[in-house]
Amino acid sequence: MTESEPVLPTDLEILHSRIHDEWEAFSAVVSVLSEPQILRRDPGEWSVKDILAHIAAWEKFLILNQFLGMPAAEALCIDPAVIDRADENEVNAILFERNRDRALVEVQSDWYETHRWLMSELVKIGEGTLATPTLCFGPGPKPLAQWVVVNTYEHYADHRRTIETRKTI
């Protein structure tokens, strides 16, 4: 999840198209990697497996929090007192530690299935809800579309570029 101010899509068709296109681009980069490349964790960096778990965690959070109405702390399975004081980097560190020792096949399955779940939830929302201000994580409400954008296609693009620039690829 990023804090950038994206250009928000104005309708669901555009939103779905952007999510689909960037998901496909991200998936294409991951699909050509060998298992050692996916598991390699250089000092100070996440492995590709860690990135997949990270993306799945934020997509799952988006579903639970924004589409199913679960409070942020519960959706992230993080103590409410921690959520109240934590910034995004601290939450990412908690999510990283939670997922770092999971098996690759489990992470890949979760990444794929969570994305399918997200797409099935997105088709249920009404056109007018994209502009509706909602509270997700951090200070102040923002339009639902912004939460979706930063947790989907912007997120995939950011991590795709990270993976593409690694020397091992």
C-alpha positions as CSV (number, residue, x, y, z in Angstrom):
1,M,0.0,0.0,0.0
2,T,1.3,3.5,-0.9
3,E,0.5,7.0,0.2
4,S,0.5,8.5,-3.3
5,E,-2.5,10.4,-4.5
6,P,-3.5,8.3,-7.6
7,V,-5.7,9.5,-10.5
8,L,-8.8,7.7,-9.5
9,P,-10.9,5.7,-12.0
10,T,-14.3,7.1,-12.6
11,D,-16.1,3.9,-13.2
12,L,-15.9,0.2,-12.4
13,E,-15.1,-0.9,-15.9
14,I,-11.9,1.3,-15.9
15,L,-11.0,0.1,-12.4
16,H,-11.4,-3.6,-13.3
17,S,-9.4,-3.1,-16.5
18,R,-6.5,-1.4,-14.7
19,I,-6.4,-4.0,-12.0
20,H,-6.5,-6.8,-14.6
21,D,-3.8,-5.3,-16.8
22,E,-1.3,-4.7,-13.9
23,W,-2.1,-8.1,-12.3
24,E,-1.3,-9.7,-15.6
25,A,2.0,-7.7,-15.9
26,F,3.0,-8.5,-12.3
27,S,2.1,-12.2,-12.8
28,A,4.1,-12.4,-16.0
29,V,7.2,-11.2,-14.2
30,V,6.8,-13.6,-11.4
31,S,5.9,-16.6,-13.7
32,V,9.4,-16.6,-15.3
33,L,11.3,-16.8,-12.0
34,S,12.8,-20.0,-10.7
35,E,12.1,-21.2,-7.2
36,P,15.5,-20.1,-6.0
37,Q,14.9,-16.6,-7.5
38,I,11.5,-16.4,-5.8
39,L,12.9,-17.5,-2.4
40,R,16.1,-15.4,-2.5
41,R,16.1,-12.8,0.2
42,D,19.0,-10.3,-0.1
43,P,20.0,-8.3,3.0
44,G,17.5,-5.5,3.5
45,E,15.2,-6.8,0.8
46,W,12.1,-9.0,0.7
47,S,12.1,-12.1,-1.4
48,V,9.6,-12.4,-4.2
49,K,7.7,-14.8,-2.0
50,D,7.6,-12.1,0.7
51,I,6.2,-9.7,-1.9
52,L,3.5,-12.2,-2.9
53,A,2.5,-12.6,0.8
54,H,2.6,-8.9,1.3
55,I,0.3,-8.2,-1.7
56,A,-2.1,-11.0,-0.6
57,A,-2.2,-9.6,3.0
58,W,-3.2,-6.1,1.8
59,E,-5.7,-7.4,-0.7
60,K,-7.3,-9.5,2.1
61,F,-7.3,-6.4,4.3
62,L,-9.1,-4.4,1.6
63,I,-11.7,-7.1,1.2
64,L,-12.3,-7.6,5.0
65,N,-12.2,-3.9,5.9
66,Q,-13.8,-2.1,2.9
67,F,-16.1,-4.7,1.5
68,L,-17.1,-6.7,4.6
69,G,-16.9,-3.9,7.1
70,M,-14.4,-5.5,9.6
71,P,-12.4,-3.1,11.8
72,A,-8.8,-2.5,10.6
73,A,-7.2,-4.2,13.6
74,E,-9.4,-7.3,13.2
75,A,-8.9,-7.4,9.4
76,L,-5.1,-7.3,9.9
77,C,-5.2,-9.6,12.9
78,I,-3.1,-7.0,14.8
79,D,-3.8,-5.7,18.3
80,P,-5.9,-2.5,18.2
81,A,-3.4,-0.7,20.4
82,V,-0.6,-1.5,17.9
83,I,-2.8,-0.3,15.0
84,D,-3.6,2.9,16.7
85,R,0.1,3.9,17.0
86,A,1.6,2.0,14.0
87,D,2.5,3.5,10.7
88,E,2.4,1.5,7.4
89,N,6.0,0.5,7.7
90,E,5.4,-1.0,11.1
91,V,2.4,-2.9,9.9
92,N,4.3,-4.2,6.9
93,A,7.0,-5.4,9.3
94,I,4.4,-7.3,11.3
95,L,2.9,-8.8,8.2
96,F,6.4,-9.8,7.0
97,E,7.3,-11.6,10.2
98,R,3.9,-13.4,10.1
99,N,4.5,-14.7,6.6
100,R,8.3,-15.1,6.4
101,D,8.4,-18.9,7.2
102,R,5.4,-19.9,5.2
103,A,5.9,-22.5,2.5
104,L,6.2,-21.1,-1.1
105,V,3.3,-23.2,-2.4
106,E,1.1,-21.9,0.5
107,V,2.0,-18.3,-0.2
108,Q,1.5,-18.6,-4.0
109,S,-1.9,-20.2,-3.4
110,D,-3.0,-17.5,-0.9
111,W,-1.8,-14.8,-3.3
112,Y,-3.8,-16.2,-6.2
113,E,-6.9,-17.1,-4.3
114,T,-7.0,-13.8,-2.4
115,H,-6.9,-12.0,-5.7
116,R,-9.7,-14.1,-7.1
117,W,-11.7,-13.3,-3.9
118,L,-11.0,-9.6,-4.3
119,M,-12.2,-9.6,-7.9
120,S,-15.4,-11.4,-6.9
121,E,-16.0,-8.7,-4.2
122,L,-15.3,-5.9,-6.6
123,V,-18.1,-7.0,-9.0
124,K,-20.6,-6.6,-6.1
125,I,-20.0,-2.9,-5.5
126,G,-22.2,-0.3,-7.0
127,E,-20.8,2.4,-9.4
128,G,-21.6,5.2,-7.1
129,T,-19.6,3.7,-4.2
130,L,-16.2,4.4,-5.7
131,A,-16.3,8.1,-4.7
132,T,-17.7,7.3,-1.2
133,P,-15.2,8.4,1.5
134,T,-14.3,5.6,3.8
135,L,-11.8,5.0,6.6
136,C,-9.3,2.3,5.9
137,F,-5.8,2.7,7.5
138,G,-4.1,5.9,8.6
139,P,-5.6,9.3,9.1
140,G,-8.8,10.4,7.6
141,P,-11.3,9.0,5.2
142,K,-10.5,8.8,1.4
143,P,-12.7,7.7,-1.5
144,L,-13.1,3.9,-1.7
145,A,-11.6,4.0,-5.2
146,Q,-8.3,5.3,-3.7
147,W,-8.1,2.4,-1.2
148,V,-8.7,0.0,-4.1
149,V,-6.2,1.6,-6.4
150,V,-3.3,1.7,-3.8
151,N,-3.9,-1.9,-2.7
152,T,-4.3,-3.3,-6.3
153,Y,-2.8,-2.0,-9.5
154,E,-0.5,0.7,-8.0
155,H,0.7,-1.9,-5.5
156,Y,1.3,-4.5,-8.2
157,A,3.2,-2.0,-10.3
158,D,5.4,-0.8,-7.5
159,H,6.5,-4.4,-6.6
160,R,6.7,-5.5,-10.3
161,R,9.3,-2.7,-10.8
162,T,11.2,-3.8,-7.7
163,I,11.4,-7.4,-9.0
164,E,12.3,-6.3,-12.5
165,T,15.3,-4.2,-11.3
166,R,16.9,-7.0,-9.3
167,K,20.1,-8.3,-10.6
168,T,19.1,-11.9,-10.4
169,I,16.4,-11.5,-13.0
